[in-house]
Amino acid sequence: MLSDAPKPFYHRLSHSLLSLALIIAGIYFGQDILVPLALSGLLAVLLRPVENWFIRLGMHKIIAIILAVMLAITVVAGVTFLLSVQLADFTDDLPRLKQSFNNVYRNVRRWVRQEYNVTYSRQEQYLKKAQAQTMESLQGTETLGLITGPLGTLLLMPFYVFLLLYYRTMLLNVLVALFAKQHYKRVREVLGQVKGIIQSYMVGLLIETAGVAALNAVGLLLLGIEYAILLSVVAAILNLIPYIGGLVATCMAVAVTLINHQDVGTLLGVLGVFLVVQLIDNNLLVPLIVASKVRVNALASIVGVLIGGALAGVAGMFLSIPAIAIMKVIFDRVEGLKPWGMLLGDETPDETRTGLFRLNRRRIRVKETKKPA
């Protein structure tokens, strides 16, 4: 007869670790298919209210979905056009920028030789070695794959979004039917909460991105920085990658500014603008707009971003936070997985109230009060 006794801890832990390993392996080997599908799923959930609004206007479901997808494509095309205009100006100034970069490069080499006594020939050797290592790391990637991969993804994503919206009800019914009937109510509750979290996260992310771009643009325009709009929009897009994107955007903006403006005051001004915007973003925009719906602690976010980047590159970094939030919703409602939900959450219990350390403190007091006979 089968025993109803709970399984031992090592048995449950081994099953959890095995499932986690299989999921990670599946994501790594199937990222070319899974990552576009995941991004399309986020966009489909984001466009669901737009589709519903068109349906309430009396439009057919297919027409409503097509209009919602076309609206998203129009917004993306508008942002792309704005960036392309700035990039065209940037390309026209490439000869001047190259000359400025060469001047900065010579000044840096001269400073390195004076401060660290490294000869020009030795610096050339270091640069050639770093260049060779970079080329070796890129040899395993085919150029055609780099070009056709992102282009193919961009071309397929609108169709993915359309099909996910069209077959939404069928897919949800399939997910519910995978579980026993007594769990139907809980599964539907979890799916509803997951949908709410994704919608809130995506809308909050769009508002945060627009706010960061506007604040960066105002600061850079006041400083008279060239390509202020381009740098601001690119920095806001990079900021979508939690914790890491902001640092990369700041370094990029300072590097581009250094080519055009080599005075220390302007560089400090650009650095100050990005630092102030990051402070506003981390302490005002993110807590009020994004983090209010996605309750994930900073440690889990950073580790998740690094794991996502290792598995699926930049897209994996972007997908890491909503994926962790979805896992937390599921873990909190499955009895055997609640400790994992606690690990991902941002609730920090007070140790003086939990009583976890009271016994040890009492023992310490008893030992201190005892005197040798």
N, C-alpha and C positions, 0 to 999 in steps of 0.2 A: 504493500500500500504506500501511496505517496504521503509524505509527512507535510503537515501544514505549518510546521515550525519555521520561523524566519531563517533565511540563509545567513551563514556567518559573514562577518565583515569582509574578510579577505575574498570570499566568493563573490560578493557584490562588487567589490572594488576591482577585481580582475575583469569582470564583465563590463564595467564602466570604462576601464582603460582600453580594453579590446575594442569596444564600440567607438571610442574616441579615435583610436589609431586607424580604424577602418574609414571613418568619416574624413580624417585628415588625408589619408591616402587617396580616397575618392576625389576630394577637392583638388589635390595636387595633380593627379593624372588626368582629371576631367575638367580642368579649369577653362579650357578653350570653349567648352559648351556651358558649364555651370555658371561662370562669371557673367557672360552676357544675359543668361536667363535670370540670374539674381538681380542684376541691374534693371532689367526689363520688369521684373516683379515689383521692385521699388517704384518705378515710374508708373506702373499700372495701378498700384494702390494710391499713388499721388493723384492720378488722373481720374480715379473713380468718382469723386464728387463732381468733377467737370462733366463727365459722361452723364451722371444722374441729373445734373442741371439741364443738359440738352434734352434728356428724355422727358423731364417735367414740362419742357416747352412744347411737347407733342411730337418730337422727332422719333423715328424708328431707331431701335437699338444699334443697328449697324451704322447708320448715319451719325448717331451721337458719338460712337466710338471713333469713327473716322475723323470727325471734327475735333474731338479731344486730342487725338494723336497729331493732327495737322497743327493745332494750336501749340503743342509742345515743340514741334519741329520749327514753327515760325519763331518762337522765342529763342531757341538755340541758334537758328540761322541769324537772327538779329544780333545776338551777342558775338557770333563768329564774324559777322560783317564789321562790327565795331572794332574787334581785335585785328581784322585783316587790314583796315585802314591805318591803324597805328603801326602794324607790322610793315606796311608798305613804306611809311615814313622812316621807320627804323632801318629798313633795307637800303633806302636811298642814302642814308648817312653812314653806311658801313665803312666806306673808305676813311672818312674822318674818324670814326670810332676805332678803326684798326690802328690809325696813326696814334691816337690817344692811348690805346692799349699798349702799343709798343713803347711809348714814353713811360707809362707806368711800369711796364715790365723791366725796362732798363734801370729805372730808379730803384725798384725792388732788388734787382740783382746787385746794384751798387751798394745798397744798404746791407744786404746779407754779407757781402764781402768785407765791408768795414766793421760790422758788428760781430760777425762769427768767424771771420778769417777763412771763408770758403771761396776758393778761386773760381773764376768763371768756367774753366774746364770741368771742375768737379760738379758745379751746378748743372752744366750741360749733361753730364753723365747721369745725375739723379733724375733729370727730366726725361732723358731717353729711356731710362729704366722704368719710370712710372708710365710712360707712353706705351712701352712694350707690354707691360702687365695689363694695361687697359685693353689693348688690342687682342691679347690672348683671351681675356674674359669675354670679348665680343665675337670671337671666332666661332663659338658653338651656336651662334644665332644667325640664321640665314636672313640676308637683307630682304629677300622677297617675302619671307614670313613676317618680318617687322612691318612691311608696308601693307600687305594684304590682310594681315590679322586684324589690326585696328579698323581698317576700311571695311572689311567684311563684317565686323561686329557692328559698326555704325549702320551699315545697310540692313542688317538683320534685326536690329533692336526695334524699329517701328513695327515690323511684322510680329515679333514676339509680344510686344505690348498689346497690339490689336487682338491677337489670339488669346492672350491671358485674360483680357477684359471680356472677350466674347464667350470663352469657356469657363468663366469664373465660377458660376454656380455648379457646373459639373465637377470641377476640380475640388471645390469645397465639400460636395457630397461624397466624393471618393475618399477624402481625408477622414470624414466622419465615419464612413462605412468600414474603415480599416479597424475600428475599435468595437468592442462589445457594446450592446445596446444600453447597458446600465451606465456607460461612460459617455453617452451621446451629449448629455447636457454639459458636462465639464469640458468636453472637446470643443463644442460650439462656443462656450465661454472663453476658452483659451484663444480660439481663432479670432473671435471678436476683439479681444484685448490686443492680440498681435497686430491686427489691422489698424486699430486705433493708435498704437505706438508708432507704427511705420508712418502713418499719415501725419501724426504730430511731429515726428522726427524730421520728415522730409520738408514739411512746410516751415518748421523752425529753422532748418538748415538753409532754405532759400532766403528767408528773412535775414538770418545771420550773415550769409554771404553778401547780400545786397548792402547791409549795414557796414560790414568791414570794407567793401569796395568803396562805398561813399566816403567813409572816414579817411581812408588812405588817400583817395583822390583829392579831398579838400586839403589835407596836410601837404601833399606833394605839390599841388598847384600853388599854394601859398608860398612855398619855398622856391617856386620857379623851376621845378625839375622837368626836364624833357621826358616825353613819353609817360607822363603821370597817369593818364587813363589806362594805358597798357599795363604798366607796373601794378596799378591798383587792382585791376580785374584779375590779372594772373596771380597776384598775391592772395586775393580772396578765394580763387579756385584752389590754390595750394593749401589754403587754410582749412579746406574740407577734410584734409588728412589730419586727424587729431594729433596735437602735441608736436608732430614732426613738421607738418606743412608750414606752420608759422615761422619756424626757425629757418627753413629753406627759403621762404619768401623774403625774409629780412636780409639774408645773405645775398640773395639775387639782386634785390633793390640797391643795396650798398655797392655791390660790384658794378652795376650799370651806372650808378651815379658817379662812382670813382673814375670812370672813363671820361665823363663829360665835365665833372666838377671835382677838381683835385684839392680844393681848399677844405681845411678841417672843419670849419663852421658848417658848411653845407652837408658834409658827411654826417656830422653829429646831429644835424637837424633831421636828416632822413632816418637815421637810426632812432632818434627820439620819437618821430612820428609813428614808426612801426611798433616801438615798444609801448607807447601810450595806447595805440589801437589794440594791441594784444592784451593790455591790462583791462581795457574797457570790454573787450570781447570775452576774456576769461572770467571776469568778475561781474559783468552785467548782462551781456547778450546771451552767453551760453547758459548761465544758471536760470535766467528768466524764460528763455525761448526754447532751448534744446534740452538741457539737463532736467528741467521740471517734468518731462515725460519719460526720459530715459534714465532710470536710476541705476547707474553703473559706476562703481568706484574707480578712482584714477589708476590704481595698480592694474586692475583687470583691463582697463582701456588701453594702457600702454602696452602690456603684454599682448593683448589681442591685436593691436595695430601691427606690432612686430611680427606676430605669427601670420597675420593676413598678408603682410608684405612679402614674407618668405614663401608663402604658398601661391599667391596670385598677383604679386607686384602691387602697383599703385591702386588698381581696382580692388584688390584684397584689403588694402589699408582702409579704403573708403567704406567697404562693406562690413568691416570688422565690428563697428559700434552697433549698427542695427542687428547684426547677427548675435552679438552678445546679449542685447536687450531681449531678443526673441527667445534665446536660450534661458534667460532668467525667468521670463514669464512661464515657460514650460516647466523649469525646475521647481519653481515655487508651488506648482500644483500637482506634482508627482511626489508621492510620499517618500520614495527611496532616493529622490534627487534633491530634496530640500536643502541639505548641507551645501551642495554645489551652488544653489541659488543664493544662499547666504554669502558664499565666497565671492560672487559677482556683484552683489548689491552694495549700496553705499550706507546701509544702516550700521552704525558703530555702537554696539551695546556698551553701557556703562558697567565696568567690571565690579564696581561697588554694589550694583543692584543684582547682577546675575548670580552672585554667590559662588563663582568658580574659584575664587582665590581666598575665600573666608576661612576654609578649613586649614590651609597652609599657614595663614596668619595666626590662627588660634594655636596651632602647634608651635609656631615660633615663640609666641608669648608664653606658652607653658614651659618651654625649654629655658626661656630667659628667667622665669620666676623660680624655677627649681634651683636649689642650692645643694652643693655636695655635702653628704653626711659627714 
